[in-house]
Amino acid sequence: MYFTDRIDAGGQLAARLDHLKGRDVVVLGLPRGGVPVAAQVADALDAPLDICLVRKLGVPYQPELAMGAIGEGGVRVVNDSVVSETGVSDRDLAAVEEREREVLEQRARRYRGQREPTSLRGRTVLVVDDGLATGATALAACRVVRARGAAHVVLAVPVAPHGWPDRVGDAADETVCVHEPDFFYAIGQFYTDFAQTSDEEVLDTLERHRAAPVPAADVRASSDVRASSDGPASADGMGPADGPAPSHGPGLEPGAYDVLVTAGDARLDGRLSVPPGATGIVLFAHGSGSSRHSPRNRSVAEALHRAGLGTLLFDLLTDEEAADRANVFDTPLLAGRLSAATRWLLARPGGDHLTIGYFGASTGAAAALWAAAEPSPDIAAVVSRGGRPDLAGPRLDRVRAPTLLIVGGHDTTVVELNEAALRELRCKNRLVVVPGAGHLFEEPGTLEQVGTLAADWFRDHFGAPAEGS
């Protein structure tokens, strides 16, 4: 661990930025996790603090591939070569931009109210996040900041993979990082406390550091950009809870709880995390040989918490059951446990109107799809990571929930299995192949892409009923 928490990370980062003191600097934090880090930097430099809101413009049929990005003040950055190579029409580009602009404006209203963004024209702008994985969001932020008139752009993060400046290219005039480890799979691995940064914390921090509002310039620009909507990796909500939950389970008040999930005669250990204002809860079905402690699932949970979604990670089998390897591949049994956990969750105080989603990994994805085919309860969305949908073959055509299949580009056999599953699914569906990723998504930045894709999919579909309901 390099940092105790984001406050500590911000202090260490600020020590590397002493040379900016006395310059006309504006510090921009990427919400949410980058804001408390940026606040420490702004304090050290005696500089105004604001936020930088960006949204990628993803290719419609391959949303992880950015054809541009948008920012506040009407900024629009387009990668003309990607648009040309993918054959995206002006109409399709406009539709994507309209959708993402609406999301951007919603978030701007949440964080700013009626306050205008701080003017950046002619100033040194310091873009700060709590870490950098793929670099896509930071790259988009730098491009947008430049388009808003910044004279000198500095990108600063506490931790990033070795060689990370190559991912940013010339988007920033200067890059600063405290630690650049060779082994890097998630930002949270370098923090002792990587607890969720809430909207309330962001708002309180901005209020304390509020600069005099200055109307932002209406700047429009076009430039090459490869952006992504993957926001800063965030809290897994799985640090020490306020206390153990009673065996019958807690209500759905914000917090993180150790729980015992009732599934028939089985009592299954789990971890329920509910961010403030959560719009729904995603239940995780882990793959064979894994458990609720899966670091990959926990990493994805971080992204979901960051998006304002709750999670329930739990063991599908008891220790005694897991000792029998046949149970690990018993899709109907595992799906039954997932359905039972869903009913258990809906029965919690405040759970009667809860929106539910499923995230399945490897063989757990088959369980998630199998359970989603049940007529009740209604499932709003399903996401599969490196999944084996073939193991749910008899039920694929009965799944109603919008389903996202995510597969690593190097996992060729599983890619073929997921392509076959697409032909069987009758619900809204999409297959995303993450370039350069293997079955476990261990390659730098690939797991963050999974978290971003999952968070966007759940967030997009939790507001509407599943098709066919």
N, C-alpha and C positions, 0 to 999 in steps of 0.2 A: 504494500500500500504506500502510495506517495502522499496522499492527502487525508486529513481527518474528515473534512467535509468541504463544501463549496466555499465556505468562508475562508478556510485555511488555504484552499487552492487559489482563491482570489488574492490573498495576501502574498503568496509565493510568486504569483504571476506579476503582481504589481511591482515587486522588487526587480523584475527584468525590464520594466518599462520606465525606469527613472529618467531616461534620456528624453522622454516626451514632456517632462515638466516644463511649464512656462510657455508651451506652444498653444495655439488655439485649437484645443483638442475637444472632440465630442466622443463620448464612450457609448457604444450601442451594444446591449446585451441581447442575445437570441433567446426569446422566451421558450420554455420557462427556466430551465436549468442554468442558462448562461447569465441570467439577470443577477442572482446573488454574487456570482463571480465578478461580473462587471461592476457591481456596486463597490466592491473593495478596491478595484482599480480606479474607479472614478474618485473615490475618497482620497486615495494616495496621490492622484494627479491634480486634485482640486478642480475636476472637470465636470461638466454637466453629464447626466446619465439619461439615456432614452433607450428604446427598444428598436430592433430591426425586424420587421415582419416581411417575410417573403413566402411565395408559393411557387412551386414548379409548374410548368405546363408540360404534362406528360403526353407522349404520343398515345392517341386513343386506344389502340390495340396493344400497346406495349408501354403501360403507364410508368414503368420504372425508368424508361428512356426519356430524358428531358429534351424538349424542343425549344425551351425557353423558360423564363421566370417573370413574375410580376412582383412589384413592390408598391408601397404607399406613394401617394402623390402622382398616380397615373403612370408610374414607371413600367416600361414593358421592354424586356430584353429577349430577343428571339435568335435562335441558332438557325440561320437560313439553310445551312448545309444539311442539318438533320431533317428539317421540313421537306427539303427537296428529295433527299435519299429515301425517306419513308413514304413519300407520296401523299402527305397530309394536305388536304385542300384548305383553302382560305376559310371555308365554312366550318370545317372541323376544328381548325385552329381557333376560330372565333368562339365556337361553342365551349371548348375547353377553357379558354380565357374567361369567358363569362361565368362559368361555374367556379373557377378558382378565385376570381375577383370577388364573388359573393362571400366565399369562405374568408378571404383576407379581410374584407370589410367587417364581417362579423367579429373577427378577432381584434381588429383595430378598435371597434366600439367597446369591446369588453375591457381592453387595457387602457384606452385613451379617453373614452367618453367623447366630449366635444373638443378636447385639446388637440391642437395641430402637432405634427412631428417637428422636432427640432430641425432648424435649417442646417444643411450640411455644405452649402455652396462655399467653395474656397477654403474649406477647413480641413484639418487633419482628423480623420475619422478612424476610431479604434473599434473594430468589430471583435466582440468577445463571446466565447462559448465555454461550456464546462469541459469540453474535450472535442476531439475531431476523430471521426472514424473513416467514413468514405470521403469526406470533404465536399460532398455535393451541396449541402445546404450552405456551408460557409462560402463556397464558390459563388453560389447564386446571390448570397448576401453582399459579397464584395462587388459583384457586377451591378447590383441594384444601387448600392451606395455610390458607386462611381457615376452611375447615370443620374443620381440626384445632385451631382455637382461637387462631390468631394475632391479636394486637390491632392490629398495624400491618403492612401488607404493602408491601414495596418491591421492584420489579422493576428489575434493573440489567443492562445488556448493553454490550459495547464498541462494537457497531455495529448499526444497524437502518435501514430505509428512512425517508426523510423522512415525517413525519406518523405514525410508528408508534404513539404513545400512543393514537390513535383505535382501533387494533385491539384494545387491551387494555380500553378503557372503564374502568369503575369496579372492575374485578377487583383492581387494585392501588391503594393509597392514594398511591403515589409512584412515578414512573418516572425512571430515570437512564440516560443514554446518552452515550458519548464522541463518536461521529461519526454523523451522519444524512445520508448522501449521497442525492442525487436519483436517480442511476443505481445500481441495485442488482439483481443477478440471482442472486448466491450469496454466502454469508458468506465462503467461502474466498478470494474475489477481493480481500479487504482484508487478507490475511495473507501475509507472505513465506513463512513456514513454517506450513502447516496440516496437519502430519503427524498421523496417526491417534493418538488417545489410547487406549491399550490398557486392558483390564480390570485388568492388573497395576499400571499407573500409577494408576488410580483407587483401587485397594485400598491401595497404598503411601501415596498422598496422604491418604486417610482415616485410616490408621494413625498417621501423623505428627501429625494434627490431632484425634485422637480425644478427644471430650468424655466426661465421665462418663455412662454409660448411664442414662437415665431412662425408665421405662415410658411409652409413648405413650398418650394418651387415646383411648378408643374412641368417636370422634365420627362421627355419621352426619348427613348434611345433604342438602337438595335445593335446587337453584338453577339458574338459566338458565346454560348454558355452551355454547360452540361450541369443541370441542377437536379435536385431531388427534394421531395417534400419531407425527407426524413429529418425530423426535428432533433434537437439535442437529445441524446440518450438520457433517460431519466430514472427516477426512483423505482426500485422494484417493490417498495413498500414492505419489505420483508425483514426489516431490522427488528429489534426488540419491541414487542407490543407493550401496551400499558399493563397488561396482565393477561394470564391465560383465560380463554373464554370458557364458560360453563360447557358441560358435555353436550347439552342440547343445542349449542351454537348461539352466537350473538345475533342481534338485529343487524340492520344495515347502516348503522351510523358510521361516519368516517373513521377509519383506523385500519390496523392490520391485526389479525387474530389467528391464533392456533385453534383449529376446530376439529371436532370429530364428526365426520359426515356419516349419517345413517343410510345404509343401502341394504334393505332387508335385514338379515341377521348380522351383516358385516358392519364394523365400525372402522372407518377409514380416516387416517390422519390427513389433515389438509391445512392450507394457509389461505385465509380469506382477506383480501385487501380491497378497501373501498375508499377511493380518493374523494375529497369533498366535491359534492355536486355530480357524482358519477351518473352517467346516463344509461348505464347497463353494466352487466358483469359477464365476463368471458370465462368459461370453464375449460381447463386444459386436460387433454388426454395424452399422456406421455407414451413414448414408444417402448418397445420391448427392452428389458434390462434397465429401464430408467425409473424415475420416481418424481415426487413433488419437488425434489431438490435439484432437478435437472438444470444445470447452469444455462443451457440454451433456452429452455422455456422461461427461466427467470429473466433472461435478457429480453425476450420478447415481451414479457409482462411489464418490464420497465417502460417500453415504448407505449404500451396500452395505458399504463397509469398516467404517462405524460399526456396522452390524448384524453384524459378524464374518464377512463373506463376502469371498472373494478375487475378483479381476477380471483378465481378460485383454483389453486393448484392443489391436487390431492392424489393420494395413492389409489389406483384403481383396484389393487389387490391387497389383502392382508399379507404379512410376512410369510405366514404358513402357505397361503395360496400361491404366492410368487415363487416359492421353492419348487413348485411343479411347473416345469417349462411349458407344458401343454396349455396352461391357463394364460400364459403371456400372449399366445397367439389365438386365443378363443375370442373372436370378434363379437359374437352375440353376448358372451359374458361381460366383456369390457364395455360394450355399448349399454348393456343393462345397468351397469354401475354408474355410467355417465348420466343416464336418464334418471336413475334414483337420486343422484347428487343434485340434479336439476330440480326435482320435486322437493328435495330437502331445502334447497336454497329458496325456492319460491314460497315455502311455508314459513320462512323467517319473518319476524315482524318487519313490515314495510316492504316485503318482497312480492306482494300480490300483483303489483303492476310492473314488475321488473322486466326489462328487456334482456334476453339471454343470447349469447353466442357461444360457439364451440371453436376451440383451436386444437388441432390434432397433429402430432408429429409421428412420422414413420407408421408403425402399425396402429398407433393411437388415432391417426387420421381415419383409418377404416372404422374404428369404433365411433368417432365423431359423426361420420357420414351415416353409419348404420342407425345411430340414435336420432340423427336429424330427420330420418325417414319416418320416425314414429309420428302418429297423428297428433299426439299431445305429450308434452307442452310444445307450443310453437317456438321455433328457433329462428332468430332474426337473421343470422349469418354464420357461415362456417369458413374457416381458413385451415388449409392443410400445408404443413411444411415437410418436404421430402416424404410425402405420404405414400401409402400403399392402398389406393382406392380400389384396386382389384380385389382386395379382401372383403370389400363391401359390395361386390358386384351385383348380387341378387337384389340389392335395394337402391342402387344408384338412381334408377329412373323414378324413385319415389321421394327423393330429396326435394323439398320445396324451397329451402333457404338459399339465398344467393351464396355461391360457393367459389372461393378463390383457392386455386392450386398453385403452390410455390415450389419450384424444383431447382436444384443446382444444375448449371449447364454441363458440368462434368459427370453428373449422375445419370448417365445415358439410359440405363435400363429403367430407372424410375421415371425419367422423362417419357419414355415410350408408354409406360403403364398409365401415366397421367393423361397423355394424349388420347389413349384408348378410353379413359374414363370420361373425357369431355364428350365423346360420342354417345355415351350412355346417359349422362345427366340431362334432365329436362328443365332444370331451374336456371335462373340467371347464373352464368359461370364465366370464369376467366382462368387461363393458365399463364403464369409468369415464370419464365426461365431466367434465373439470376446468373449472368455470365461469370465464369471462373469459379463457381462454387461447387463443392462436392456435396455428398449426401448429408454431412453433419454441419455444413456451413461454417467450417473452422477458418476459412480464409479471411484475412483482415477486411473488415467492413461488410462482409456478406450477411452476417447475422443482423446487423443494424438495418440492412435493406429489408430483411424479412419483417423486422419489427415495424418499420415504416409502412410497408405494404399492408400488413395485418391491421395496424391502427387505422389507416385510411379506409380500409374495406369495412371494418366494424363501424367506424364513425359514420360512414356514408349510408349504411344500411340499418343502423339502429333506430333511425327516425321513422322508418316505414315498415309496414307489415310484410312478412315474407310472401313471395308470389304464390298465388293459389289459396291464400287464407281468406 
